[in-house]
Amino acid sequence: MTDNFMPAFLIADDLGLDFLNTIATPVDTPIEWLSDGPGLLRWLDQTKLVSPDILKSFKTGTVPGELDAVAAQARAFREWFRGFVQSHRGKPLGAHVIKQLAPLNKMLEREEQFGQIVVNKLDKDDAGGPHLEWRLQRHWRSPETLLLPIARALAELVCTADFTYVKQCENPTCSLLFVDRTSRRARRWCSMATCGNRAKQAAHRARKQKGGA
């Protein structure tokens, strides 16, 4: 398994499933984006789940190994949730699963959000200028609170996505998950640029071999 600084795969059309895709085998070698604390911070930055200022404060204000331990918690949480998704994808999600979601609800209990009035600075071209808005904030009391926006993304997936259309890429060697939000619900691949094109090329070769037989 390789550690990588490559950008995360944000192809799932849902941040909760993008979290599951933080370990993936898009080609041949498994890639782990959450192998350590810095990897977790990079992923949270790429997904914009946590502001750069907060991430910087944790990067500089924690003792060695503290963020690595949180990354290990994130990986364990990810694999628990993967089991839940794999058990229920392809069919509607009913209220009967509530007991199975106890670990997620337990994580969400840690949430400490509050609202504040802040200045929203608009683009320079906007004639209206800065204006006031209501915005939810969060107390970041420990590195473990970095897991809370992830838990919120998983909860939103459970409560808003139709699990009938949660799919896994049809490439047998690819583990990436996504929500099929296409109008015809016909999406088959994590990405046409990778697995989709490889499938087309394989089908083309098979036709040529059959035609030459």
Phi and psi in degrees as GROMACS dihedral restraints (atoms count N, CA, C in turn):
[ dihedral_restraints ]
;  ai    aj    ak    al  type     phi  dphi    fc
    3     4     5     6     1  -108.2    20    10
    4     5     6     7     1   141.7    20    10
    6     7     8     9     1   -83.4    20    10
    7     8     9    10     1   140.2    20    10
    9    10    11    12     1  -138.0    20    10
   10    11    12    13     1   145.1    20    10
   12    13    14    15     1  -103.2    20    10
   13    14    15    16     1    11.3    20    10
   15    16    17    18     1   -69.9    20    10
   16    17    18    19     1   154.7    20    10
   18    19    20    21     1   -58.2    20    10
   19    20    21    22     1   147.4    20    10
   21    22    23    24     1   -65.8    20    10
   22    23    24    25     1   154.5    20    10
   24    25    26    27     1   -83.3    20    10
   25    26    27    28     1   103.7    20    10
   27    28    29    30     1  -107.3    20    10
   28    29    30    31     1    70.9    20    10
   30    31    32    33     1  -117.6    20    10
   31    32    33    34     1     1.5    20    10
   33    34    35    36     1   -85.2    20    10
   34    35    36    37     1   -10.3    20    10
   36    37    38    39     1    61.2    20    10
   37    38    39    40     1    23.8    20    10
   39    40    41    42     1  -167.2    20    10
   40    41    42    43     1   129.1    20    10
   42    43    44    45     1   -66.5    20    10
   43    44    45    46     1   -31.5    20    10
   45    46    47    48     1   -61.3    20    10
   46    47    48    49     1   -43.0    20    10
   48    49    50    51     1   -74.3    20    10
   49    50    51    52     1   -31.6    20    10
   51    52    53    54     1   -60.1    20    10
   52    53    54    55     1   -34.2    20    10
   54    55    56    57     1   -64.0    20    10
   55    56    57    58     1   -42.3    20    10
   57    58    59    60     1   -63.6    20    10
   58    59    60    61     1   -30.2    20    10
   60    61    62    63     1   -80.7    20    10
   61    62    63    64     1     9.1    20    10
   63    64    65    66     1   -73.9    20    10
   64    65    66    67     1    -6.2    20    10
   66    67    68    69     1  -127.0    20    10
   67    68    69    70     1   128.9    20    10
   69    70    71    72     1  -157.3    20    10
   70    71    72    73     1   159.3    20    10
   72    73    74    75     1  -125.8    20    10
   73    74    75    76     1    76.8    20    10
   75    76    77    78     1   -70.4    20    10
   76    77    78    79     1   -25.6    20    10
   78    79    80    81     1  -125.5    20    10
   79    80    81    82     1   -88.5    20    10
   81    82    83    84     1  -124.4    20    10
   82    83    84    85     1   -36.4    20    10
   84    85    86    87     1  -104.8    20    10
   85    86    87    88     1   129.0    20    10
   87    88    89    90     1   -60.5    20    10
   88    89    90    91     1   140.0    20    10
   90    91    92    93     1  -118.9    20    10
   91    92    93    94     1   131.0    20    10
   93    94    95    96     1  -115.8    20    10
   94    95    96    97     1   115.7    20    10
   96    97    98    99     1   -86.0    20    10
   97    98    99   100     1   -17.8    20    10
   99   100   101   102     1  -111.4    20    10
  100   101   102   103     1    36.7    20    10
  102   103   104   105     1   -68.6    20    10
  103   104   105   106     1   -21.9    20    10
  105   106   107   108     1  -155.7    20    10
  106   107   108   109     1   180.0    20    10
  108   109   110   111     1   -59.2    20    10
  109   110   111   112     1   -48.6    20    10
  111   112   113   114     1   -58.5    20    10
  112   113   114   115     1   -36.0    20    10
  114   115   116   117     1   -63.3    20    10
  115   116   117   118     1   -41.1    20    10
  117   118   119   120     1   -62.7    20    10
  118   119   120   121     1   -43.6    20    10
  120   121   122   123     1   -63.1    20    10
  121   122   123   124     1   -40.5    20    10
  123   124   125   126     1   -62.4    20    10
  124   125   126   127     1   -42.4    20    10
  126   127   128   129     1   -66.4    20    10
  127   128   129   130     1   -42.3    20    10
  129   130   131   132     1   -62.8    20    10
  130   131   132   133     1   -33.5    20    10
  132   133   134   135     1   -70.6    20    10
  133   134   135   136     1   -44.8    20    10
  135   136   137   138     1   -63.9    20    10
  136   137   138   139     1   -35.2    20    10
  138   139   140   141     1   -86.4    20    10
  139   140   141   142     1    -8.5    20    10
  141   142   143   144     1    62.6    20    10
  142   143   144   145     1    24.9    20    10
  144   145   146   147     1   -73.4    20    10
  145   146   147   148     1   -25.1    20    10
  147   148   149   150     1  -134.3    20    10
  148   149   150   151     1   139.4    20    10
  150   151   152   153     1   -68.9    20    10
  151   152   153   154     1   150.8    20    10
  153   154   155   156     1   -56.8    20    10
  154   155   156   157     1   -36.4    20    10
  156   157   158   159     1   -63.4    20    10
  157   158   159   160     1   -42.5    20    10
  159   160   161   162     1   -65.8    20    10
  160   161   162   163     1   -43.8    20    10
  162   163   164   165     1   -61.5    20    10
  163   164   165   166     1   -40.4    20    10
  165   166   167   168     1   -63.8    20    10
  166   167   168   169     1   -39.7    20    10
  168   169   170   171     1   -64.1    20    10
  169   170   171   172     1   -37.1    20    10
  171   172   173   174     1   -73.1    20    10
  172   173   174   175     1   -35.6    20    10
  174   175   176   177     1   -63.8    20    10
  175   176   177   178     1   -37.0    20    10
  177   178   179   180     1   -98.1    20    10
  178   179   180   181     1   -14.0    20    10
  180   181   182   183     1  -112.7    20    10
  181   182   183   184     1    15.2    20    10
  183   184   185   186     1  -115.1    20    10
  184   185   186   187     1   156.8    20    10
  186   187   188   189     1   -82.6    20    10
  187   188   189   190     1   157.0    20    10
  189   190   191   192     1   -55.0    20    10
  190   191   192   193     1   134.3    20    10
  192   193   194   195     1    89.9    20    10
  193   194   195   196     1   -16.0    20    10
  195   196   197   198     1   -66.9    20    10
  196   197   198   199     1   -45.3    20    10
  198   199   200   201     1   -71.2    20    10
  199   200   201   202     1   -31.2    20    10
  201   202   203   204     1   -61.7    20    10
  202   203   204   205     1   -37.9    20    10
  204   205   206   207     1   -66.2    20    10
  205   206   207   208     1   -37.2    20    10
  207   208   209   210     1   -68.2    20    10
  208   209   210   211     1   -38.2    20    10
  210   211   212   213     1   -62.2    20    10
  211   212   213   214     1   -37.8    20    10
  213   214   215   216     1   -64.8    20    10
  214   215   216   217     1   -39.4    20    10
  216   217   218   219     1   -62.3    20    10
  217   218   219   220     1   -41.1    20    10
  219   220   221   222     1   -62.0    20    10
  220   221   222   223     1   -41.3    20    10
  222   223   224   225     1   -65.4    20    10
  223   224   225   226     1   -42.3    20    10
  225   226   227   228     1   -65.4    20    10
  226   227   228   229     1   -40.5    20    10
  228   229   230   231     1   -64.4    20    10
  229   230   231   232     1   -39.8    20    10
  231   232   233   234     1   -60.8    20    10
  232   233   234   235     1   -45.9    20    10
  234   235   236   237     1   -71.6    20    10
  235   236   237   238     1   -32.4    20    10
  237   238   239   240     1   -61.7    20    10
  238   239   240   241     1   -46.7    20    10
  240   241   242   243     1   -69.7    20    10
  241   242   243   244     1   -31.1    20    10
  243   244   245   246     1   -60.2    20    10
  244   245   246   247     1   -42.3    20    10
  246   247   248   249     1   -60.0    20    10
  247   248   249   250     1   -39.7    20    10
  249   250   251   252     1   -63.9    20    10
  250   251   252   253     1   -47.1    20    10
  252   253   254   255     1   -64.2    20    10
  253   254   255   256     1   -44.9    20    10
  255   256   257   258     1   -64.7    20    10
  256   257   258   259     1   -29.9    20    10
  258   259   260   261     1   -72.7    20    10
  259   260   261   262     1   -26.3    20    10
  261   262   263   264     1  -118.8    20    10
  262   263   264   265     1    -9.2    20    10
  264   265   266   267     1   -65.4    20    10
  265   266   267   268     1   149.2    20    10
  267   268   269   270     1    93.2    20    10
  268   269   270   271     1    -1.9    20    10
  270   271   272   273     1  -148.9    20    10
  271   272   273   274     1   156.5    20    10
  273   274   275   276     1   -60.2    20    10
  274   275   276   277     1   145.8    20    10
  276   277   278   279     1   -94.4    20    10
  277   278   279   280     1   121.0    20    10
  279   280   281   282     1  -104.1    20    10
  280   281   282   283     1   171.5    20    10
  282   283   284   285     1   -65.7    20    10
  283   284   285   286     1   -16.1    20    10
  285   286   287   288     1   -66.1    20    10
  286   287   288   289     1   -12.7    20    10
  288   289   290   291     1   -88.1    20    10
  289   290   291   292     1     1.1    20    10
  291   292   293   294     1   -55.4    20    10
  292   293   294   295     1   -39.3    20    10
  294   295   296   297     1   -66.5    20    10
  295   296   297   298     1   -32.3    20    10
  297   298   299   300     1   -67.5    20    10
  298   299   300   301     1   -21.2    20    10
  300   301   302   303     1   -90.8    20    10
  301   302   303   304     1     8.8    20    10
  303   304   305   306     1   -55.5    20    10
  304   305   306   307     1   -42.3    20    10
  306   307   308   309     1   -61.0    20    10
  307   308   309   310     1   -35.8    20    10
  309   310   311   312     1   -69.3    20    10
  310   311   312   313     1   -44.9    20    10
  312   313   314   315     1   -62.6    20    10
  313   314   315   316     1   -35.4    20    10
  315   316   317   318     1   -64.3    20    10
  316   317   318   319     1   -39.6    20    10
  318   319   320   321     1   -65.7    20    10
  319   320   321   322     1   -41.9    20    10
  321   322   323   324     1   -66.4    20    10
  322   323   324   325     1   -23.2    20    10
  324   325   326   327     1   -62.4    20    10
  325   326   327   328     1   -21.7    20    10
  327   328   329   330     1   -77.0    20    10
  328   329   330   331     1    -9.6    20    10
  330   331   332   333     1   -60.2    20    10
  331   332   333   334     1   135.2    20    10
  333   334   335   336     1  -131.6    20    10
  334   335   336   337     1    83.3    20    10
  336   337   338   339     1  -103.2    20    10
  337   338   339   340     1   154.0    20    10
  339   340   341   342     1  -150.1    20    10
  340   341   342   343     1   158.0    20    10
  342   343   344   345     1  -101.6    20    10
  343   344   345   346     1   147.9    20    10
  345   346   347   348     1  -142.9    20    10
  346   347   348   349     1   154.3    20    10
  348   349   350   351     1   -90.1    20    10
  349   350   351   352     1   123.1    20    10
  351   352   353   354     1  -128.9    20    10
  352   353   354   355     1   165.7    20    10
  354   355   356   357     1   -92.4    20    10
  355   356   357   358     1   123.5    20    10
  357   358   359   360     1   -98.5    20    10
  358   359   360   361     1   108.8    20    10
  360   361   362   363     1   -84.3    20    10
  361   362   363   364     1   114.2    20    10
  363   364   365   366     1   -80.7    20    10
  364   365   366   367     1   173.9    20    10
  366   367   368   369     1   -58.7    20    10
  367   368   369   370     1   150.4    20    10
  369   370   371   372     1   -59.6    20    10
  370   371   372   373     1   -27.1    20    10
  372   373   374   375     1   -78.6    20    10
  373   374   375   376     1   -10.5    20    10
  375   376   377   378     1   -78.9    20    10
  376   377   378   379     1   119.8    20    10
  378   379   380   381     1   -67.9    20    10
  379   380   381   382     1   -21.1    20    10
  381   382   383   384     1   -71.3    20    10
  382   383   384   385     1   -23.8    20    10
  384   385   386   387     1    73.1    20    10
  385   386   387   388     1  -175.6    20    10
  387   388   389   390     1   -60.8    20    10
  388   389   390   391     1   149.6    20    10
  390   391   392   393     1  -143.2    20    10
  391   392   393   394     1   165.6    20    10
  393   394   395   396     1   -87.7    20    10
  394   395   396   397     1   144.6    20    10
  396   397   398   399     1  -148.3    20    10
  397   398   399   400     1   157.5    20    10
  399   400   401   402     1   -88.0    20    10
  400   401   402   403     1   128.8    20    10
  402   403   404   405     1  -139.2    20    10
  403   404   405   406     1   136.1    20    10
  405   406   407   408     1   -76.3    20    10
  406   407   408   409     1   134.5    20    10
  408   409   410   411     1  -119.8    20    10
  409   410   411   412     1   173.9    20    10
  411   412   413   414     1  -139.0    20    10
  412   413   414   415     1   141.2    20    10
  414   415   416   417     1   -76.8    20    10
  415   416   417   418     1   126.6    20    10
  417   418   419   420     1  -106.8    20    10
  418   419   420   421     1    79.4    20    10
  420   421   422   423     1   -84.5    20    10
  421   422   423   424     1   -18.7    20    10
  423   424   425   426     1  -157.4    20    10
  424   425   426   427     1   163.0    20    10
  426   427   428   429     1   -57.3    20    10
  427   428   429   430     1   -28.8    20    10
  429   430   431   432     1   -62.8    20    10
  430   431   432   433     1   -22.9    20    10
  432   433   434   435     1   -67.3    20    10
  433   434   435   436     1   -13.3    20    10
  435   436   437   438     1   -64.0    20    10
  436   437   438   439     1   -19.4    20    10
  438   439   440   441     1   -79.7    20    10
  439   440   441   442     1   -16.4    20    10
  441   442   443   444     1   -67.8    20    10
  442   443   444   445     1   -44.2    20    10
  444   445   446   447     1   -63.9    20    10
  445   446   447   448     1   -27.8    20    10
  447   448   449   450     1   -66.8    20    10
  448   449   450   451     1   -45.9    20    10
  450   451   452   453     1   -59.9    20    10
  451   452   453   454     1   -38.9    20    10
  453   454   455   456     1   -62.8    20    10
  454   455   456   457     1   -40.0    20    10
  456   457   458   459     1   -64.4    20    10
  457   458   459   460     1   -38.5    20    10
  459   460   461   462     1   -67.5    20    10
  460   461   462   463     1   -40.2    20    10
  462   463   464   465     1   -63.5    20    10
  463   464   465   466     1   -39.8    20    10
  465   466   467   468     1   -65.5    20    10
  466   467   468   469     1   -38.3    20    10
  468   469   470   471     1   -59.8    20    10
  469   470   471   472     1   -48.3    20    10
  471   472   473   474     1   -61.8    20    10
  472   473   474   475     1   -39.1    20    10
  474   475   476   477     1   -90.9    20    10
  475   476   477   478     1   -17.1    20    10
  477   478   479   480     1  -120.5    20    10
  478   479   480   481     1   -25.2    20    10
  480   481   482   483     1   -87.2    20    10
  481   482   483   484     1   145.7    20    10
  483   484   485   486     1   -84.7    20    10
  484   485   486   487     1   107.2    20    10
  486   487   488   489     1   -63.8    20    10
  487   488   489   490     1   -13.8    20    10
  489   490   491   492     1   -57.7    20    10
  490   491   492   493     1   -30.7    20    10
  492   493   494   495     1  -110.8    20    10
  493   494   495   496     1    18.7    20    10
  495   496   497   498     1   -82.9    20    10
  496   497   498   499     1   119.5    20    10
  498   499   500   501     1  -129.5    20    10
  499   500   501   502     1   161.9    20    10
  501   502   503   504     1  -110.2    20    10
  502   503   504   505     1   142.4    20    10
  504   505   506   507     1   -49.2    20    10
  505   506   507   508     1   137.6    20    10
  507   508   509   510     1   -77.3    20    10
  508   509   510   511     1    -6.8    20    10
  510   511   512   513     1   -67.3    20    10
  511   512   513   514     1   120.1    20    10
  513   514   515   516     1   -58.1    20    10
  514   515   516   517     1   -25.1    20    10
  516   517   518   519     1   -95.2    20    10
  517   518   519   520     1     0.5    20    10
  519   520   521   522     1  -105.3    20    10
  520   521   522   523     1   136.5    20    10
  522   523   524   525     1  -107.1    20    10
  523   524   525   526     1     5.2    20    10
  525   526   527   528     1   -71.1    20    10
  526   527   528   529     1   138.2    20    10
  528   529   530   531     1  -107.2    20    10
  529   530   531   532     1   156.0    20    10
  531   532   533   534     1  -158.8    20    10
  532   533   534   535     1   162.9    20    10
  534   535   536   537     1   -99.3    20    10
  535   536   537   538     1   125.1    20    10
  537   538   539   540     1   -81.3    20    10
  538   539   540   541     1   101.4    20    10
  540   541   542   543     1  -104.5    20    10
  541   542   543   544     1    12.2    20    10
  543   544   545   546     1   -68.2    20    10
  544   545   546   547     1   156.0    20    10
  546   547   548   549     1   -62.8    20    10
  547   548   549   550     1   -33.1    20    10
  549   550   551   552     1   -99.6    20    10
  550   551   552   553     1     3.2    20    10
  552   553   554   555     1    53.6    20    10
  553   554   555   556     1    42.6    20    10
  555   556   557   558     1  -111.4    20    10
  556   557   558   559     1    10.3    20    10
  558   559   560   561     1   -66.4    20    10
  559   560   561   562     1   134.0    20    10
  561   562   563   564     1  -119.9    20    10
  562   563   564   565     1   -22.6    20    10
  564   565   566   567     1  -121.1    20    10
  565   566   567   568     1   154.1    20    10
  567   568   569   570     1   -61.0    20    10
  568   569   570   571     1   -39.9    20    10
  570   571   572   573     1  -156.5    20    10
  571   572   573   574     1   134.9    20    10
  573   574   575   576     1   -66.2    20    10
  574   575   576   577     1   -27.0    20    10
  576   577   578   579     1   -70.9    20    10
  577   578   579   580     1   -20.6    20    10
  579   580   581   582     1  -116.3    20    10
  580   581   582   583     1   -86.1    20    10
  582   583   584   585     1   -65.6    20    10
  583   584   585   586     1   -36.4    20    10
  585   586   587   588     1   -62.8    20    10
  586   587   588   589     1   -45.6    20    10
  588   589   590   591     1   -67.2    20    10
  589   590   591   592     1   -38.1    20    10
  591   592   593   594     1   -63.7    20    10
  592   593   594   595     1   -38.5    20    10
  594   595   596   597     1   -65.9    20    10
  595   596   597   598     1   -40.8    20    10
  597   598   599   600     1   -62.4    20    10
  598   599   600   601     1   -44.0    20    10
  600   601   602   603     1   -64.0    20    10
  601   602   603   604     1   -40.0    20    10
  603   604   605   606     1   -65.5    20    10
  604   605   606   607     1   -40.1    20    10
  606   607   608   609     1   -65.8    20    10
  607   608   609   610     1   -37.9    20    10
  609   610   611   612     1   -64.7    20    10
  610   611   612   613     1   -43.8    20    10
  612   613   614   615     1   -62.9    20    10
  613   614   615   616     1   -40.2    20    10
  615   616   617   618     1   -63.9    20    10
  616   617   618   619     1   -39.6    20    10
  618   619   620   621     1   -65.1    20    10
  619   620   621   622     1   -40.6    20    10
  621   622   623   624     1   -64.6    20    10
  622   623   624   625     1   -42.8    20    10
  624   625   626   627     1   -65.3    20    10
  625   626   627   628     1   -39.6    20    10
  627   628   629   630     1   -66.1    20    10
  628   629   630   631     1   -40.6    20    10
  630   631   632   633     1   -69.7    20    10
  631   632   633   634     1   -28.4    20    10
  633   634   635   636     1   -87.3    20    10
  634   635   636   637     1    -7.2    20    10
